[in-house]
Amino acid sequence: MDPGSGPDYQNNELALVFTSVEGKTFTTPAIRPSGGLAASTAPAAVAKALGSLPEFAVSGVTVTAATQSSTDLSFQVTFTGATNTGNEKLLKCAFNADGYSLGCPAKGCQPLFAQPRRFKYSAPVGFTVNQNTVLKQGPGTVVSGEWGMETTLTIAPSGSGFAYTFTGTKSWTTAVDSANVNWTPVPPASSAARQGVVGPFGLLIDFADSISLTSAQSFTFYWTLPSCTVTSTQSADVDIEKAECSNRGVCDRTSGKCECFDGYSGSTCNAQVIVV
């Protein structure tokens, strides 16, 4: 696919979901490191977001940037707090309500963060693409080095307004059957329909009021959405490390709290105190 000469940008925001050993889930604030997720400030921003979770859900964490390339980015997260030892549940990336693509940009959404994505379009004349829109990826098999989605919009004068037509929608170089295109019908030919032109798979385009066309023009849009994979590296004795009440107390089964032996304290009896 020819990405054309238009801008190629990527929203650099993210949110993570942590599940405690008690089964409680906590979502971090939006992670917006200076310079974006690929910047050197990103690991510290990820660690700060995890450390800010309520109830001291993550009592200690270190984050490093493990790998980075033009298309991939990964972080290594190590839980170092006394309350996070043992067989922890995997982190998750926060998804929007339909669970299909990263991003939570709608007003009132918590945490509010823009969808990470690569996006490019040809012939950037007289319009803007709403970066807060949650784009979707169509069906198809990932093709290395190719854009995930491609669609062409043709806009032509029609009476006192404009007529819009989307054609050539592809997913990973494969044409998408029109019956499978997830979109709202394009607006009717009227001068009031220049804003909010909705295309396939969530694409939203705002044309400038000053746009002037004497003949039809076509614009091609390309985008690729990220995937989020989390894997775990643990010691062989993870279940032993998560000993009930650290083997320093007795668990009250009715409340789920530890009653620590003399000389120990903390929610898991992990802290040693001086007995006088």
C-alpha positions as CSV (number, residue, x, y, z in Angstrom):
1,M,0.0,0.0,0.0
2,D,1.3,3.5,-0.9
3,P,1.0,5.6,2.2
4,G,1.2,8.9,0.3
5,S,2.8,12.0,1.5
6,G,0.5,13.1,4.3
7,P,1.5,13.1,8.0
8,D,2.2,9.9,9.8
9,Y,1.4,10.3,13.5
10,Q,0.9,8.1,16.5
11,N,-1.1,8.9,19.7
12,N,1.2,8.2,22.6
13,E,-1.1,7.5,25.5
14,L,-1.8,4.3,27.4
15,A,-3.5,3.0,30.5
16,L,-2.9,-0.3,32.4
17,V,-5.1,-2.6,34.5
18,F,-3.7,-4.3,37.6
19,T,-5.5,-7.1,39.4
20,S,-4.6,-7.7,43.0
21,V,-4.3,-11.1,44.6
22,E,-7.7,-10.5,46.2
23,G,-9.2,-10.1,42.8
24,K,-9.7,-6.3,42.9
25,T,-9.0,-4.5,39.6
26,F,-7.4,-1.1,39.4
27,T,-6.9,1.1,36.2
28,T,-4.1,3.5,36.1
29,P,-4.5,7.1,35.1
30,A,-3.6,7.9,31.5
31,I,0.1,7.4,30.9
32,R,1.4,10.4,28.9
33,P,5.2,10.5,29.2
34,S,7.0,13.6,27.8
35,G,7.9,12.8,24.2
36,G,5.6,9.8,23.9
37,L,5.6,6.2,24.9
38,A,8.9,5.6,23.1
39,A,10.7,8.3,24.9
40,S,13.3,7.7,27.7
41,T,10.8,9.2,30.2
42,A,8.2,6.4,29.5
43,P,9.4,3.8,32.0
44,A,9.3,6.2,34.8
45,A,5.8,7.4,33.7
46,V,4.6,3.7,33.7
47,A,6.1,3.1,37.1
48,K,4.5,6.3,38.5
49,A,1.1,5.3,37.2
50,L,1.2,1.9,38.7
51,G,2.5,3.3,42.0
52,S,-0.4,5.7,42.1
53,L,-3.1,3.0,42.3
54,P,-5.3,3.2,45.4
55,E,-5.0,0.9,48.4
56,F,-1.3,0.6,47.8
57,A,-2.2,-2.1,45.3
58,V,1.3,-1.8,43.9
59,S,3.7,-1.2,46.8
60,G,6.8,-1.2,44.7
61,V,7.7,-1.4,41.0
62,T,10.6,-0.8,38.6
63,V,10.1,-0.4,34.9
64,T,12.6,-0.5,32.1
65,A,12.2,-0.2,28.3
66,A,13.1,-3.7,27.1
67,T,12.9,-3.3,23.3
68,Q,12.0,-0.5,20.9
69,S,11.8,-0.4,17.1
70,S,9.8,1.6,14.5
71,T,6.8,-0.7,15.0
72,D,7.2,-2.4,18.4
73,L,7.7,-1.2,22.0
74,S,7.9,-3.2,25.2
75,F,8.4,-2.6,28.8
76,Q,9.7,-4.9,31.5
77,V,7.8,-4.4,34.8
78,T,9.2,-5.9,38.0
79,F,7.1,-5.8,41.1
80,T,9.4,-5.2,44.1
81,G,7.0,-4.4,46.9
82,A,6.4,-6.7,49.8
83,T,2.7,-7.0,49.0
84,N,3.3,-8.0,45.4
85,T,5.5,-11.0,45.7
86,G,4.6,-14.4,44.3
87,N,2.2,-15.4,41.6
88,E,0.7,-12.0,40.6
89,K,-2.0,-11.7,37.9
90,L,-0.8,-10.4,34.5
91,L,-1.2,-6.7,33.7
92,K,-3.7,-5.8,31.0
93,C,-3.9,-2.8,28.6
94,A,-7.1,-0.8,29.1
95,F,-9.6,-1.2,26.2
96,N,-12.6,0.8,25.2
97,A,-16.1,-0.4,26.0
98,D,-16.4,-2.8,23.1
99,G,-13.1,-4.5,23.9
100,Y,-12.0,-4.2,20.3
101,S,-9.4,-1.5,20.1
102,L,-7.3,0.5,22.5
103,G,-8.5,3.9,23.5
104,C,-11.0,5.7,25.8
105,P,-11.5,9.2,24.4
106,A,-15.2,9.8,25.0
107,K,-16.2,12.5,27.5
108,G,-16.7,11.0,30.9
109,C,-14.5,8.0,30.1
110,Q,-12.1,7.0,32.9
111,P,-9.3,7.1,32.4
112,L,-9.5,9.5,29.5
113,F,-6.8,8.6,26.9
114,A,-6.4,8.7,23.1
115,Q,-6.0,5.6,21.0
116,P,-2.5,4.7,20.1
117,R,-2.2,4.3,16.4
118,R,-0.3,5.0,13.2
119,F,-2.3,7.0,10.7
120,K,-1.5,8.6,7.3
121,Y,-3.5,10.1,4.5
122,S,-2.8,11.4,0.9
123,A,-3.7,14.8,-0.5
124,P,-4.2,16.6,2.9
125,V,-6.3,19.5,1.5
126,G,-9.1,21.2,3.4
127,F,-9.9,18.7,6.1
128,T,-8.8,17.2,9.5
129,V,-9.2,13.8,10.9
130,N,-10.5,13.6,14.4
131,Q,-7.7,12.1,16.5
132,N,-10.1,11.3,19.4
133,T,-12.1,8.9,17.3
134,V,-11.6,5.2,18.2
135,L,-10.7,3.6,14.9
136,K,-11.2,-0.1,14.4
137,Q,-9.3,-2.8,12.5
138,G,-11.1,-4.7,9.9
139,P,-10.9,-8.5,9.3
140,G,-7.7,-9.8,7.8
141,T,-4.3,-11.3,8.5
142,V,-1.4,-9.1,9.6
143,V,1.1,-8.4,6.8
144,S,4.5,-7.3,7.9
145,G,5.3,-3.8,6.6
146,E,1.8,-3.1,5.4
147,W,-0.9,-0.7,6.7
148,G,-3.8,-2.4,8.5
149,M,-6.6,-0.5,6.8
150,E,-7.0,1.5,3.6
151,T,-10.0,3.3,2.3
152,T,-10.6,6.0,-0.3
153,L,-13.0,8.9,0.0
154,T,-14.2,10.7,-3.1
155,I,-16.0,14.0,-2.6
156,A,-17.7,15.8,-5.5
157,P,-19.9,18.9,-5.9
158,S,-23.5,18.1,-5.9
159,G,-26.0,20.9,-6.3
160,S,-25.4,23.3,-3.5
161,G,-23.4,20.8,-1.4
162,F,-21.2,17.8,-1.8
163,A,-21.6,14.0,-2.3
164,Y,-19.3,11.6,-0.5
165,T,-18.4,8.0,-1.6
166,F,-16.1,5.5,0.1
167,T,-14.5,2.9,-2.1
168,G,-11.5,0.5,-2.1
169,T,-11.7,-0.4,1.6
170,K,-9.0,-3.0,2.4
171,S,-7.8,-4.8,5.5
172,W,-4.1,-5.9,5.3
173,T,-4.1,-5.6,1.5
174,T,-7.4,-7.7,1.2
175,A,-10.5,-6.0,-0.1
176,V,-13.3,-5.8,2.6
177,D,-16.8,-6.9,1.5
178,S,-19.1,-3.9,1.8
179,A,-21.4,-6.0,3.9
180,N,-18.7,-6.3,6.6
181,V,-17.8,-2.6,6.7
182,N,-18.6,-1.1,10.1
183,W,-19.7,2.4,9.3
184,T,-22.5,4.9,9.4
185,P,-23.9,5.8,5.9
186,V,-22.2,8.9,4.5
187,P,-24.1,12.1,4.8
188,P,-26.5,13.4,2.1
189,A,-25.5,16.0,-0.4
190,S,-25.9,19.2,1.5
191,S,-23.7,22.1,2.5
192,A,-24.3,21.4,6.2
193,A,-22.8,17.9,5.9
194,R,-19.1,18.9,5.7
195,Q,-18.4,18.1,9.4
196,G,-18.4,14.7,10.9
197,V,-18.2,12.6,7.7
198,V,-18.2,9.1,9.0
199,G,-16.3,6.4,7.1
200,P,-15.6,2.7,7.5
201,F,-14.3,1.3,10.9
202,G,-14.7,4.5,12.9
203,L,-13.0,7.0,10.6
204,L,-14.3,10.5,11.2
205,I,-13.4,13.4,8.9
206,D,-14.2,17.2,9.3
207,F,-14.0,19.2,6.2
208,A,-13.1,22.9,6.5
209,D,-16.0,25.3,5.8
210,S,-13.8,27.1,3.3
211,I,-13.3,24.0,1.1
212,S,-14.1,24.7,-2.5
213,L,-14.3,22.0,-5.2
214,T,-15.1,22.4,-8.8
215,S,-14.6,18.7,-9.6
216,A,-14.4,15.4,-7.7
217,Q,-11.3,14.8,-5.5
218,S,-10.2,11.6,-3.8
219,F,-8.4,11.1,-0.6
220,T,-6.9,7.8,0.7
221,F,-6.6,7.0,4.4
222,Y,-4.4,4.4,6.0
223,W,-4.1,3.2,9.6
224,T,-2.7,0.5,11.8
225,L,-3.8,-0.3,15.4
226,P,-1.5,-1.7,18.0
227,S,-1.8,-5.0,19.8
228,C,-1.1,-5.5,23.5
229,T,0.5,-8.7,24.8
230,V,1.6,-9.3,28.4
231,T,3.8,-12.3,29.4
232,S,5.2,-13.3,32.8
233,T,8.6,-14.3,34.1
234,Q,8.5,-15.8,37.5
235,S,10.7,-17.7,39.9
236,A,10.1,-21.4,40.4
237,D,8.8,-20.9,44.0
238,V,6.1,-18.3,43.3
239,D,3.5,-20.1,45.3
240,I,5.8,-20.5,48.2
241,E,6.6,-16.8,48.1
242,K,2.9,-16.1,48.4
243,A,2.7,-17.9,51.8
244,E,-0.4,-17.1,53.7
245,C,0.3,-14.2,56.1
246,S,4.0,-14.7,55.2
247,N,4.0,-17.7,57.6
248,R,4.0,-15.1,60.3
249,G,0.4,-15.0,61.3
250,V,-3.0,-16.6,61.0
251,C,-5.6,-15.6,58.4
252,D,-9.1,-14.7,59.6
253,R,-11.2,-16.5,57.0
254,T,-14.2,-14.3,57.7
255,S,-12.5,-11.0,57.0
256,G,-9.6,-12.1,54.9
257,K,-7.2,-10.2,57.2
258,C,-4.0,-11.5,58.8
259,E,-3.7,-11.7,62.6
260,C,0.1,-11.4,62.9
261,F,2.3,-13.1,65.5
262,D,4.1,-10.9,68.0
263,G,7.0,-9.1,66.3
264,Y,5.3,-8.8,62.9
265,S,2.8,-6.4,61.3
266,G,1.4,-5.3,58.0
267,S,-1.5,-6.5,55.8
268,T,0.5,-9.7,55.1
269,C,2.6,-9.7,58.3
270,N,5.5,-8.9,56.0
271,A,7.0,-6.2,58.3
272,Q,9.1,-7.1,61.3
273,V,8.8,-4.8,64.3
274,I,10.8,-4.5,67.5
275,V,9.3,-6.2,70.5
276,V,10.1,-4.6,73.8
